[in-house]
Amino acid sequence: MEASDSNSNSFLAKAKRFWKQTVRVLRITKKPGKEEYLTVVKVTGLGMAVIGLVGFLIFMIKQVLF
């Protein structure tokens, strides 16, 4: 019976520690402003477009060569 008690205590301790860390992170984070948000959206979109273009070019080269 002691083994299950130590497991539950261990689980509760881990859950408490996780909750404290989660609350700490949520306290120090902030909502981005409109300008910051738009910058992130633009950079993300540009990155997706570049990756798509590279994939398309690889596909086209493969089609031409094989």
mmCIF file of the N, C-alpha and C atoms, coordinates in Angstrom:
data_MODEL
# 
_entry.id   MODEL 
# 
loop_
_atom_site.group_PDB 
_atom_site.id 
_atom_site.type_symbol 
_atom_site.label_atom_id 
_atom_site.label_alt_id 
_atom_site.label_comp_id 
_atom_site.label_asym_id 
_atom_site.label_entity_id 
_atom_site.label_seq_id 
_atom_site.pdbx_PDB_ins_code 
_atom_site.Cartn_x 
_atom_site.Cartn_y 
_atom_site.Cartn_z 
_atom_site.occupancy 
_atom_site.B_iso_or_equiv 
_atom_site.pdbx_formal_charge 
_atom_site.auth_seq_id 
_atom_site.auth_comp_id 
_atom_site.auth_asym_id 
_atom_site.auth_atom_id 
_atom_site.pdbx_PDB_model_num 
ATOM 1   N N  . MET A 1 1  ? 0.824  -1.194 0.000   1.00 0.00 ? 1  MET A N  1 
ATOM 2   C CA . MET A 1 1  ? 0.000  0.000  0.000   1.00 0.00 ? 1  MET A CA 1 
ATOM 3   C C  . MET A 1 1  ? 0.868  1.258  0.000   1.00 0.00 ? 1  MET A C  1 
ATOM 4   N N  . GLU A 1 2  ? 2.047  1.178  0.575   1.00 0.00 ? 2  GLU A N  1 
ATOM 5   C CA . GLU A 1 2  ? 2.918  2.348  0.623   1.00 0.00 ? 2  GLU A CA 1 
ATOM 6   C C  . GLU A 1 2  ? 3.363  2.777  -0.763  1.00 0.00 ? 2  GLU A C  1 
ATOM 7   N N  . ALA A 1 3  ? 3.589  1.814  -1.645  1.00 0.00 ? 3  ALA A N  1 
ATOM 8   C CA . ALA A 1 3  ? 4.055  2.148  -2.986  1.00 0.00 ? 3  ALA A CA 1 
ATOM 9   C C  . ALA A 1 3  ? 3.027  3.005  -3.719  1.00 0.00 ? 3  ALA A C  1 
ATOM 10  N N  . SER A 1 4  ? 1.751  2.663  -3.606  1.00 0.00 ? 4  SER A N  1 
ATOM 11  C CA . SER A 1 4  ? 0.735  3.458  -4.290  1.00 0.00 ? 4  SER A CA 1 
ATOM 12  C C  . SER A 1 4  ? 0.599  4.838  -3.653  1.00 0.00 ? 4  SER A C  1 
ATOM 13  N N  . ASP A 1 5  ? 0.801  4.928  -2.326  1.00 0.00 ? 5  ASP A N  1 
ATOM 14  C CA . ASP A 1 5  ? 0.759  6.231  -1.665  1.00 0.00 ? 5  ASP A CA 1 
ATOM 15  C C  . ASP A 1 5  ? 1.890  7.122  -2.158  1.00 0.00 ? 5  ASP A C  1 
ATOM 16  N N  . SER A 1 6  ? 3.084  6.563  -2.300  1.00 0.00 ? 6  SER A N  1 
ATOM 17  C CA . SER A 1 6  ? 4.205  7.375  -2.763  1.00 0.00 ? 6  SER A CA 1 
ATOM 18  C C  . SER A 1 6  ? 4.010  7.782  -4.216  1.00 0.00 ? 6  SER A C  1 
ATOM 19  N N  . ASN A 1 7  ? 3.384  6.908  -5.016  1.00 0.00 ? 7  ASN A N  1 
ATOM 20  C CA . ASN A 1 7  ? 3.106  7.262  -6.404  1.00 0.00 ? 7  ASN A CA 1 
ATOM 21  C C  . ASN A 1 7  ? 2.105  8.401  -6.489  1.00 0.00 ? 7  ASN A C  1 
ATOM 22  N N  . SER A 1 8  ? 1.059  8.345  -5.666  1.00 0.00 ? 8  SER A N  1 
ATOM 23  C CA . SER A 1 8  ? 0.063  9.408  -5.708  1.00 0.00 ? 8  SER A CA 1 
ATOM 24  C C  . SER A 1 8  ? 0.649  10.710 -5.183  1.00 0.00 ? 8  SER A C  1 
ATOM 25  N N  . ASN A 1 9  ? 1.493  10.633 -4.141  1.00 0.00 ? 9  ASN A N  1 
ATOM 26  C CA . ASN A 1 9  ? 2.158  11.837 -3.645  1.00 0.00 ? 9  ASN A CA 1 
ATOM 27  C C  . ASN A 1 9  ? 3.082  12.403 -4.709  1.00 0.00 ? 9  ASN A C  1 
ATOM 28  N N  . SER A 1 10 ? 3.775  11.528 -5.388  1.00 0.00 ? 10 SER A N  1 
ATOM 29  C CA . SER A 1 10 ? 4.667  11.956 -6.451  1.00 0.00 ? 10 SER A CA 1 
ATOM 30  C C  . SER A 1 10 ? 3.860  12.626 -7.567  1.00 0.00 ? 10 SER A C  1 
ATOM 31  N N  . PHE A 1 11 ? 2.745  12.014 -7.919  1.00 0.00 ? 11 PHE A N  1 
ATOM 32  C CA . PHE A 1 11 ? 1.903  12.588 -8.965  1.00 0.00 ? 11 PHE A CA 1 
ATOM 33  C C  . PHE A 1 11 ? 1.363  13.948 -8.545  1.00 0.00 ? 11 PHE A C  1 
ATOM 34  N N  . LEU A 1 12 ? 0.889  14.037 -7.303  1.00 0.00 ? 12 LEU A N  1 
ATOM 35  C CA . LEU A 1 12 ? 0.356  15.313 -6.817  1.00 0.00 ? 12 LEU A CA 1 
ATOM 36  C C  . LEU A 1 12 ? 1.440  16.380 -6.776  1.00 0.00 ? 12 LEU A C  1 
ATOM 37  N N  . ALA A 1 13 ? 2.636  15.991 -6.361  1.00 0.00 ? 13 ALA A N  1 
ATOM 38  C CA . ALA A 1 13 ? 3.737  16.955 -6.319  1.00 0.00 ? 13 ALA A CA 1 
ATOM 39  C C  . ALA A 1 13 ? 4.074  17.442 -7.725  1.00 0.00 ? 13 ALA A C  1 
ATOM 40  N N  . LYS A 1 14 ? 4.099  16.521 -8.684  1.00 0.00 ? 14 LYS A N  1 
ATOM 41  C CA . LYS A 1 14 ? 4.389  16.906 -10.068 1.00 0.00 ? 14 LYS A CA 1 
ATOM 42  C C  . LYS A 1 14 ? 3.287  17.798 -10.631 1.00 0.00 ? 14 LYS A C  1 
ATOM 43  N N  . ALA A 1 15 ? 2.040  17.465 -10.327 1.00 0.00 ? 15 ALA A N  1 
ATOM 44  C CA . ALA A 1 15 ? 0.918  18.267 -10.817 1.00 0.00 ? 15 ALA A CA 1 
ATOM 45  C C  . ALA A 1 15 ? 0.952  19.670 -10.221 1.00 0.00 ? 15 ALA A C  1 
ATOM 46  N N  . LYS A 1 16 ? 1.268  19.770 -8.922  1.00 0.00 ? 16 LYS A N  1 
ATOM 47  C CA . LYS A 1 16 ? 1.365  21.081 -8.267  1.00 0.00 ? 16 LYS A CA 1 
ATOM 48  C C  . LYS A 1 16 ? 2.478  21.919 -8.877  1.00 0.00 ? 16 LYS A C  1 
ATOM 49  N N  . ARG A 1 17 ? 3.632  21.276 -9.093  1.00 0.00 ? 17 ARG A N  1 
ATOM 50  C CA . ARG A 1 17 ? 4.775  21.989 -9.668  1.00 0.00 ? 17 ARG A CA 1 
ATOM 51  C C  . ARG A 1 17 ? 4.437  22.458 -11.083 1.00 0.00 ? 17 ARG A C  1 
ATOM 52  N N  . PHE A 1 18 ? 3.784  21.591 -11.862 1.00 0.00 ? 18 PHE A N  1 
ATOM 53  C CA . PHE A 1 18 ? 3.384  21.964 -13.220 1.00 0.00 ? 18 PHE A CA 1 
ATOM 54  C C  . PHE A 1 18 ? 2.426  23.153 -13.193 1.00 0.00 ? 18 PHE A C  1 
ATOM 55  N N  . TRP A 1 19 ? 1.459  23.123 -12.286 1.00 0.00 ? 19 TRP A N  1 
ATOM 56  C CA . TRP A 1 19 ? 0.482  24.210 -12.194 1.00 0.00 ? 19 TRP A CA 1 
ATOM 57  C C  . TRP A 1 19 ? 1.166  25.519 -11.821 1.00 0.00 ? 19 TRP A C  1 
ATOM 58  N N  . LYS A 1 20 ? 2.103  25.469 -10.869 1.00 0.00 ? 20 LYS A N  1 
ATOM 59  C CA . LYS A 1 20 ? 2.822  26.686 -10.463 1.00 0.00 ? 20 LYS A CA 1 
ATOM 60  C C  . LYS A 1 20 ? 3.619  27.259 -11.628 1.00 0.00 ? 20 LYS A C  1 
ATOM 61  N N  . GLN A 1 21 ? 4.282  26.397 -12.391 1.00 0.00 ? 21 GLN A N  1 
ATOM 62  C CA . GLN A 1 21 ? 5.053  26.861 -13.543 1.00 0.00 ? 21 GLN A CA 1 
ATOM 63  C C  . GLN A 1 21 ? 4.138  27.444 -14.615 1.00 0.00 ? 21 GLN A C  1 
ATOM 64  N N  . THR A 1 22 ? 2.990  26.831 -14.811 1.00 0.00 ? 22 THR A N  1 
ATOM 65  C CA . THR A 1 22 ? 2.039  27.329 -15.801 1.00 0.00 ? 22 THR A CA 1 
ATOM 66  C C  . THR A 1 22 ? 1.538  28.717 -15.420 1.00 0.00 ? 22 THR A C  1 
ATOM 67  N N  . VAL A 1 23 ? 1.184  28.893 -14.162 1.00 0.00 ? 23 VAL A N  1 
ATOM 68  C CA . VAL A 1 23 ? 0.701  30.193 -13.688 1.00 0.00 ? 23 VAL A CA 1 
ATOM 69  C C  . VAL A 1 23 ? 1.799  31.244 -13.823 1.00 0.00 ? 23 VAL A C  1 
ATOM 70  N N  . ARG A 1 24 ? 3.035  30.868 -13.513 1.00 0.00 ? 24 ARG A N  1 
ATOM 71  C CA . ARG A 1 24 ? 4.158  31.807 -13.615 1.00 0.00 ? 24 ARG A CA 1 
ATOM 72  C C  . ARG A 1 24 ? 4.339  32.262 -15.062 1.00 0.00 ? 24 ARG A C  1 
ATOM 73  N N  . VAL A 1 25 ? 4.277  31.334 -15.996 1.00 0.00 ? 25 VAL A N  1 
ATOM 74  C CA . VAL A 1 25 ? 4.432  31.685 -17.409 1.00 0.00 ? 25 VAL A CA 1 
ATOM 75  C C  . VAL A 1 25 ? 3.294  32.592 -17.858 1.00 0.00 ? 25 VAL A C  1 
ATOM 76  N N  . LEU A 1 26 ? 2.072  32.277 -17.457 1.00 0.00 ? 26 LEU A N  1 
ATOM 77  C CA . LEU A 1 26 ? 0.932  33.099 -17.861 1.00 0.00 ? 26 LEU A CA 1 
ATOM 78  C C  . LEU A 1 26 ? 1.008  34.507 -17.282 1.00 0.00 ? 26 LEU A C  1 
ATOM 79  N N  . ARG A 1 27 ? 1.608  34.650 -16.117 1.00 0.00 ? 27 ARG A N  1 
ATOM 80  C CA . ARG A 1 27 ? 1.733  35.986 -15.516 1.00 0.00 ? 27 ARG A CA 1 
ATOM 81  C C  . ARG A 1 27 ? 2.733  36.857 -16.258 1.00 0.00 ? 27 ARG A C  1 
ATOM 82  N N  . ILE A 1 28 ? 3.815  36.257 -16.784 1.00 0.00 ? 28 ILE A N  1 
ATOM 83  C CA . ILE A 1 28 ? 4.850  37.084 -17.407 1.00 0.00 ? 28 ILE A CA 1 
ATOM 84  C C  . ILE A 1 28 ? 4.626  37.300 -18.899 1.00 0.00 ? 28 ILE A C  1 
ATOM 85  N N  . THR A 1 29 ? 3.698  36.541 -19.503 1.00 0.00 ? 29 THR A N  1 
ATOM 86  C CA . THR A 1 29 ? 3.442  36.737 -20.926 1.00 0.00 ? 29 THR A CA 1 
ATOM 87  C C  . THR A 1 29 ? 2.491  37.907 -21.123 1.00 0.00 ? 29 THR A C  1 
ATOM 88  N N  . LYS A 1 30 ? 2.530  38.458 -22.336 1.00 0.00 ? 30 LYS A N  1 
ATOM 89  C CA . LYS A 1 30 ? 1.637  39.572 -22.640 1.00 0.00 ? 30 LYS A CA 1 
ATOM 90  C C  . LYS A 1 30 ? 1.033  39.368 -24.020 1.00 0.00 ? 30 LYS A C  1 
ATOM 91  N N  . LYS A 1 31 ? -0.105 39.964 -24.219 1.00 0.00 ? 31 LYS A N  1 
ATOM 92  C CA . LYS A 1 31 ? -0.769 39.896 -25.511 1.00 0.00 ? 31 LYS A CA 1 
ATOM 93  C C  . LYS A 1 31 ? -0.012 40.817 -26.472 1.00 0.00 ? 31 LYS A C  1 
ATOM 94  N N  . PRO A 1 32 ? 0.297  40.335 -27.681 1.00 0.00 ? 32 PRO A N  1 
ATOM 95  C CA . PRO A 1 32 ? 1.030  41.191 -28.618 1.00 0.00 ? 32 PRO A CA 1 
ATOM 96  C C  . PRO A 1 32 ? 0.163  42.349 -29.107 1.00 0.00 ? 32 PRO A C  1 
ATOM 97  N N  . GLY A 1 33 ? 0.820  43.457 -29.385 1.00 0.00 ? 33 GLY A N  1 
ATOM 98  C CA . GLY A 1 33 ? 0.121  44.601 -29.954 1.00 0.00 ? 33 GLY A CA 1 
ATOM 99  C C  . GLY A 1 33 ? -0.207 44.344 -31.416 1.00 0.00 ? 33 GLY A C  1 
ATOM 100 N N  . LYS A 1 34 ? -0.969 45.243 -31.998 1.00 0.00 ? 34 LYS A N  1 
ATOM 101 C CA . LYS A 1 34 ? -1.395 45.067 -33.387 1.00 0.00 ? 34 LYS A CA 1 
ATOM 102 C C  . LYS A 1 34 ? -0.199 45.026 -34.331 1.00 0.00 ? 34 LYS A C  1 
ATOM 103 N N  . GLU A 1 35 ? 0.759  45.915 -34.116 1.00 0.00 ? 35 GLU A N  1 
ATOM 104 C CA . GLU A 1 35 ? 1.936  45.975 -34.989 1.00 0.00 ? 35 GLU A CA 1 
ATOM 105 C C  . GLU A 1 35 ? 2.758  44.686 -34.892 1.00 0.00 ? 35 GLU A C  1 
ATOM 106 N N  . GLU A 1 36 ? 2.979  44.224 -33.673 1.00 0.00 ? 36 GLU A N  1 
ATOM 107 C CA . GLU A 1 36 ? 3.739  42.988 -33.475 1.00 0.00 ? 36 GLU A CA 1 
ATOM 108 C C  . GLU A 1 36 ? 2.998  41.799 -34.097 1.00 0.00 ? 36 GLU A C  1 
ATOM 109 N N  . TYR A 1 37 ? 1.701  41.751 -33.923 1.00 0.00 ? 37 TYR A N  1 
ATOM 110 C CA . TYR A 1 37 ? 0.892  40.666 -34.484 1.00 0.00 ? 37 TYR A CA 1 
ATOM 111 C C  . TYR A 1 37 ? 0.989  40.648 -36.010 1.00 0.00 ? 37 TYR A C  1 
ATOM 112 N N  . LEU A 1 38 ? 0.854  41.816 -36.631 1.00 0.00 ? 38 LEU A N  1 
ATOM 113 C CA . LEU A 1 38 ? 0.928  41.886 -38.090 1.00 0.00 ? 38 LEU A CA 1 
ATOM 114 C C  . LEU A 1 38 ? 2.307  41.475 -38.593 1.00 0.00 ? 38 LEU A C  1 
ATOM 115 N N  . THR A 1 39 ? 3.353  41.844 -37.866 1.00 0.00 ? 39 THR A N  1 
ATOM 116 C CA . THR A 1 39 ? 4.707  41.440 -38.248 1.00 0.00 ? 39 THR A CA 1 
ATOM 117 C C  . THR A 1 39 ? 4.848  39.926 -38.203 1.00 0.00 ? 39 THR A C  1 
ATOM 118 N N  . VAL A 1 40 ? 4.342  39.310 -37.152 1.00 0.00 ? 40 VAL A N  1 
ATOM 119 C CA . VAL A 1 40 ? 4.414  37.849 -37.027 1.00 0.00 ? 40 VAL A CA 1 
ATOM 120 C C  . VAL A 1 40 ? 3.624  37.185 -38.149 1.00 0.00 ? 40 VAL A C  1 
ATOM 121 N N  . VAL A 1 41 ? 2.454  37.716 -38.470 1.00 0.00 ? 41 VAL A N  1 
ATOM 122 C CA . VAL A 1 41 ? 1.635  37.148 -39.545 1.00 0.00 ? 41 VAL A CA 1 
ATOM 123 C C  . VAL A 1 41 ? 2.363  37.248 -40.883 1.00 0.00 ? 41 VAL A C  1 
ATOM 124 N N  . LYS A 1 42 ? 2.985  38.394 -41.153 1.00 0.00 ? 42 LYS A N  1 
ATOM 125 C CA . LYS A 1 42 ? 3.708  38.579 -42.414 1.00 0.00 ? 42 LYS A CA 1 
ATOM 126 C C  . LYS A 1 42 ? 4.895  37.627 -42.515 1.00 0.00 ? 42 LYS A C  1 
ATOM 127 N N  . VAL A 1 43 ? 5.677  37.536 -41.459 1.00 0.00 ? 43 VAL A N  1 
ATOM 128 C CA . VAL A 1 43 ? 6.857  36.668 -41.474 1.00 0.00 ? 43 VAL A CA 1 
ATOM 129 C C  . VAL A 1 43 ? 6.447  35.208 -41.623 1.00 0.00 ? 43 VAL A C  1 
ATOM 130 N N  . THR A 1 44 ? 5.398  34.808 -40.927 1.00 0.00 ? 44 THR A N  1 
ATOM 131 C CA . THR A 1 44 ? 4.917  33.427 -41.027 1.00 0.00 ? 44 THR A CA 1 
ATOM 132 C C  . THR A 1 44 ? 4.421  33.133 -42.438 1.00 0.00 ? 44 THR A C  1 
ATOM 133 N N  . GLY A 1 45 ? 3.657  34.039 -42.999 1.00 0.00 ? 45 GLY A N  1 
ATOM 134 C CA . GLY A 1 45 ? 3.162  33.859 -44.365 1.00 0.00 ? 45 GLY A CA 1 
ATOM 135 C C  . GLY A 1 45 ? 4.294  33.793 -45.377 1.00 0.00 ? 45 GLY A C  1 
ATOM 136 N N  . LEU A 1 46 ? 5.290  34.650 -45.208 1.00 0.00 ? 46 LEU A N  1 
ATOM 137 C CA . LEU A 1 46 ? 6.440  34.643 -46.107 1.00 0.00 ? 46 LEU A CA 1 
ATOM 138 C C  . LEU A 1 46 ? 7.196  33.319 -45.997 1.00 0.00 ? 46 LEU A C  1 
ATOM 139 N N  . GLY A 1 47 ? 7.371  32.841 -44.779 1.00 0.00 ? 47 GLY A N  1 
ATOM 140 C CA . GLY A 1 47 ? 8.047  31.559 -44.573 1.00 0.00 ? 47 GLY A CA 1 
ATOM 141 C C  . GLY A 1 47 ? 7.294  30.412 -45.228 1.00 0.00 ? 47 GLY A C  1 
ATOM 142 N N  . MET A 1 48 ? 5.981  30.413 -45.089 1.00 0.00 ? 48 MET A N  1 
ATOM 143 C CA . MET A 1 48 ? 5.170  29.358 -45.718 1.00 0.00 ? 48 MET A CA 1 
ATOM 144 C C  . MET A 1 48 ? 5.276  29.429 -47.240 1.00 0.00 ? 48 MET A C  1 
ATOM 145 N N  . ALA A 1 49 ? 5.278  30.639 -47.780 1.00 0.00 ? 49 ALA A N  1 
ATOM 146 C CA . ALA A 1 49 ? 5.383  30.804 -49.230 1.00 0.00 ? 49 ALA A CA 1 
ATOM 147 C C  . ALA A 1 49 ? 6.739  30.319 -49.736 1.00 0.00 ? 49 ALA A C  1 
ATOM 148 N N  . VAL A 1 50 ? 7.799  30.638 -49.013 1.00 0.00 ? 50 VAL A N  1 
ATOM 149 C CA . VAL A 1 50 ? 9.143  30.204 -49.416 1.00 0.00 ? 50 VAL A CA 1 
ATOM 150 C C  . VAL A 1 50 ? 9.242  28.685 -49.384 1.00 0.00 ? 50 VAL A C  1 
ATOM 151 N N  . ILE A 1 51 ? 8.745  28.070 -48.324 1.00 0.00 ? 51 ILE A N  1 
ATOM 152 C CA . ILE A 1 51 ? 8.791  26.607 -48.224 1.00 0.00 ? 51 ILE A CA 1 
ATOM 153 C C  . ILE A 1 51 ? 7.969  25.972 -49.347 1.00 0.00 ? 51 ILE A C  1 
ATOM 154 N N  . GLY A 1 52 ? 6.806  26.527 -49.637 1.00 0.00 ? 52 GLY A N  1 
ATOM 155 C CA . GLY A 1 52 ? 5.988  26.018 -50.735 1.00 0.00 ? 52 GLY A CA 1 
ATOM 156 C C  . GLY A 1 52 ? 6.679  26.169 -52.081 1.00 0.00 ? 52 GLY A C  1 
ATOM 157 N N  . LEU A 1 53 ? 7.335  27.307 -52.295 1.00 0.00 ? 53 LEU A N  1 
ATOM 158 C CA . LEU A 1 53 ? 8.055  27.542 -53.546 1.00 0.00 ? 53 LEU A CA 1 
ATOM 159 C C  . LEU A 1 53 ? 9.210  26.557 -53.706 1.00 0.00 ? 53 LEU A C  1 
ATOM 160 N N  . VAL A 1 54 ? 9.952  26.325 -52.643 1.00 0.00 ? 54 VAL A N  1 
ATOM 161 C CA . VAL A 1 54 ? 11.058 25.359 -52.693 1.00 0.00 ? 54 VAL A CA 1 
ATOM 162 C C  . VAL A 1 54 ? 10.520 23.969 -53.019 1.00 0.00 ? 54 VAL A C  1 
ATOM 163 N N  . GLY A 1 55 ? 9.438  23.578 -52.377 1.00 0.00 ? 55 GLY A N  1 
ATOM 164 C CA . GLY A 1 55 ? 8.833  22.279 -52.660 1.00 0.00 ? 55 GLY A CA 1 
ATOM 165 C C  . GLY A 1 55 ? 8.364  22.176 -54.101 1.00 0.00 ? 55 GLY A C  1 
ATOM 166 N N  . PHE A 1 56 ? 7.758  23.241 -54.602 1.00 0.00 ? 56 PHE A N  1 
ATOM 167 C CA . PHE A 1 56 ? 7.286  23.248 -55.988 1.00 0.00 ? 56 PHE A CA 1 
ATOM 168 C C  . PHE A 1 56 ? 8.449  23.153 -56.960 1.00 0.00 ? 56 PHE A C  1 
ATOM 169 N N  . LEU A 1 57 ? 9.527  23.891 -56.694 1.00 0.00 ? 57 LEU A N  1 
ATOM 170 C CA . LEU A 1 57 ? 10.701 23.834 -57.567 1.00 0.00 ? 57 LEU A CA 1 
ATOM 171 C C  . LEU A 1 57 ? 11.318 22.439 -57.575 1.00 0.00 ? 57 LEU A C  1 
ATOM 172 N N  . ILE A 1 58 ? 11.403 21.817 -56.423 1.00 0.00 ? 58 ILE A N  1 
ATOM 173 C CA . ILE A 1 58 ? 11.931 20.447 -56.355 1.00 0.00 ? 58 ILE A CA 1 
ATOM 174 C C  . ILE A 1 58 ? 11.036 19.508 -57.157 1.00 0.00 ? 58 ILE A C  1 
ATOM 175 N N  . PHE A 1 59 ? 9.737  19.665 -57.028 1.00 0.00 ? 59 PHE A N  1 
ATOM 176 C CA . PHE A 1 59 ? 8.789  18.839 -57.783 1.00 0.00 ? 59 PHE A CA 1 
ATOM 177 C C  . PHE A 1 59 ? 8.978  19.039 -59.287 1.00 0.00 ? 59 PHE A C  1 
ATOM 178 N N  . MET A 1 60 ? 9.103  20.292 -59.724 1.00 0.00 ? 60 MET A N  1 
ATOM 179 C CA . MET A 1 60 ? 9.254  20.578 -61.152 1.00 0.00 ? 60 MET A CA 1 
ATOM 180 C C  . MET A 1 60 ? 10.569 20.022 -61.684 1.00 0.00 ? 60 MET A C  1 
ATOM 181 N N  . ILE A 1 61 ? 11.644 20.169 -60.933 1.00 0.00 ? 61 ILE A N  1 
ATOM 182 C CA . ILE A 1 61 ? 12.940 19.625 -61.357 1.00 0.00 ? 61 ILE A CA 1 
ATOM 183 C C  . ILE A 1 61 ? 12.855 18.107 -61.480 1.00 0.00 ? 61 ILE A C  1 
ATOM 184 N N  . LYS A 1 62 ? 12.185 17.480 -60.529 1.00 0.00 ? 62 LYS A N  1 
ATOM 185 C CA . LYS A 1 62 ? 12.014 16.019 -60.570 1.00 0.00 ? 62 LYS A CA 1 
ATOM 186 C C  . LYS A 1 62 ? 11.224 15.612 -61.815 1.00 0.00 ? 62 LYS A C  1 
ATOM 187 N N  . GLN A 1 63 ? 10.177 16.360 -62.148 1.00 0.00 ? 63 GLN A N  1 
ATOM 188 C CA . GLN A 1 63 ? 9.361  16.041 -63.318 1.00 0.00 ? 63 GLN A CA 1 
ATOM 189 C C  . GLN A 1 63 ? 10.160 16.190 -64.613 1.00 0.00 ? 63 GLN A C  1 
ATOM 190 N N  . VAL A 1 64 ? 11.012 17.199 -64.676 1.00 0.00 ? 64 VAL A N  1 
ATOM 191 C CA . VAL A 1 64 ? 11.795 17.447 -65.886 1.00 0.00 ? 64 VAL A CA 1 
ATOM 192 C C  . VAL A 1 64 ? 12.882 16.389 -66.052 1.00 0.00 ? 64 VAL A C  1 
ATOM 193 N N  . LEU A 1 65 ? 13.532 16.020 -64.956 1.00 0.00 ? 65 LEU A N  1 
ATOM 194 C CA . LEU A 1 65 ? 14.658 15.086 -65.036 1.00 0.00 ? 65 LEU A CA 1 
ATOM 195 C C  . LEU A 1 65 ? 14.227 13.636 -65.166 1.00 0.00 ? 65 LEU A C  1 
ATOM 196 N N  . PHE A 1 66 ? 13.093 13.272 -64.629 1.00 0.00 ? 66 PHE A N  1 
ATOM 197 C CA . PHE A 1 66 ? 12.697 11.854 -64.640 1.00 0.00 ? 66 PHE A CA 1 
ATOM 198 C C  . PHE A 1 66 ? 11.484 11.699 -65.462 1.00 0.00 ? 66 PHE A C  1 
# 
